[in-house]
Amino acid sequence: MKDKVLQFADWAEEHWIALIIILSIVMMFFLCSILASWLAGFWLKALYGMNFELSSCWQGVTAIATGLVTIISLGGACWAKYKTDSKYNSAPGQMPGQKIGGNDNVR
């Protein structure tokens, strides 16, 4: 089990930007479904007098928006690190993390 966790950690470290994009898409899907239910409830309450608690949707929207901002902020921080590494810590024309003469120039 430990090997599988370490294997996943290595994969996640290598594909962090893809994970940020996937998590952002999932969070946007939840946000859109909550907004759709809020809109349906708003119209059903207005047109047919159905009882629908609109404040519960606002709480869900707030929670999902907070999570989405957190995920995107983490992605921005990681991207800033990559940009800094590529600008200051690697040779011109070479990607960060590539070996130069047997030495790893990033870690």
Number of C-alpha atoms within 10 A of each C-alpha: 6 7 8 9 10 11 12 12 13 12 11 13 11 11 11 16 15 12 15 19 14 12 16 19 13 13 18 15 13 16 20 14 13 19 16 13 14 21 14 13 18 17 14 14 15 11 9 8 10 12 11 15 12 14 10 12 19 14 12 16 19 13 12 19 16 11 15 20 13 13 18 15 13 13 19 14 12 15 14 12 12 16 13 13 17 18 15 10 16 19 13 10 8 12 16 21 16 14 13 11 7 7 10 12 16 14 8
